[in-house]
């Protein structure tokens, strides 16, 4: 089993707001996982995957704000670091790499 090590970060200027009022979500191949601001570990099988990251305001369940995604290929029994950075503006999206 391989591991995605996803670092989810808001922009430094708006970090106080996001840590207080929002919850990030990491989605791998259509399977959502509640995340936290910071480092998240997601077990995956080796091979290609689509990783999406977004946030929701606390208490909401259907909204996907700041959606960003990337296609990644994971080697067998490897740890792949993934960076998800949110832009500063209100309509910004995550940059996933």
C-alpha atoms as one frame of an Amber mdcrd trajectory, in Angstrom:
protein
   0.000   0.000   0.000   1.289   3.440  -0.932   0.656   6.714   0.894  -0.190
  10.239  -0.237   1.142  12.826   2.201  -1.083  15.812   1.417  -0.114  19.161
   2.920  -3.198  21.427   2.817  -2.412  25.088   3.472  -4.417  28.308   3.266
  -2.675  31.505   2.185  -0.835  33.055   5.136  -2.906  36.244   4.931  -6.255
  34.447   5.358  -5.043  31.465   7.420  -6.619  32.721  10.653 -10.052  32.834
   8.986  -9.803  29.426   7.320  -8.581  27.686  10.463 -11.526  29.139  12.384
 -14.390  28.871   9.856 -13.624  26.232   7.220 -12.794  22.532   6.872 -10.648
  21.174   4.030 -11.537  17.973   2.158  -9.204  15.663   0.231 -10.803  13.518
  -2.478  -8.892  10.642  -4.102 -10.626   9.050  -7.086 -14.066  10.189  -5.922
 -13.670   9.121  -2.274 -13.884  12.084   0.118 -11.827  12.265   3.296 -12.223
  14.980   5.894  -8.888  16.662   6.264  -7.294  19.242   8.476  -5.203  22.270
   7.685  -1.693  20.851   7.689  -0.389  17.382   6.827  -2.839  14.568   6.002
  -1.931  10.960   5.182  -4.157   9.095   2.713  -3.480   5.403   1.908  -3.834
   4.523  -1.787  -3.066   1.642  -4.107  -0.137   2.008  -6.494  -1.003   3.507
  -9.882  -2.639   6.639 -11.299  -5.023   8.722  -9.162  -6.983  11.972  -9.382
  -6.536  14.066  -6.221  -8.945  16.943  -5.535  -8.824  19.386  -2.621 -11.453
  21.923  -1.590 -12.911  23.477   1.550 -16.340  23.925   3.102 -17.589  26.319
   5.715 -18.210  24.493   8.971 -21.696  22.983   8.999 -22.023  22.719   5.211
 -21.836  19.362   3.455 -22.591  19.885  -0.238 -20.441  22.891  -1.183 -17.021
  22.574  -2.859 -15.171  25.887  -2.623 -11.690  26.549  -4.001 -11.627  23.233
  -5.879  -8.228  22.271  -7.263  -7.110  18.912  -8.637  -4.186  17.031 -10.141
  -3.509  13.637 -11.679  -0.722  11.722  -9.921   0.924   8.333 -10.310   2.027
   6.566  -7.141   4.693   3.855  -7.042   4.156   0.693  -4.987   4.880   1.160
  -1.261   5.975   4.745  -1.788   5.111   7.964   0.007   4.252  10.726  -2.435
   4.252  14.295  -1.063   1.408  16.435  -2.415   1.112  20.180  -1.856  -2.308
  21.875  -1.886  -2.070  25.653  -1.500  -5.042  28.011  -1.439  -4.711  31.468
  -2.990  -5.265  34.708  -1.094  -8.405  35.989  -2.809 -11.953  34.968  -1.879
 -12.500  33.207  -5.219  -9.096  31.506  -5.251  -8.617  27.799  -5.955  -6.173
  25.294  -4.527  -3.020  24.650  -6.514  -2.364  20.907  -6.206   1.080  19.584
  -7.131
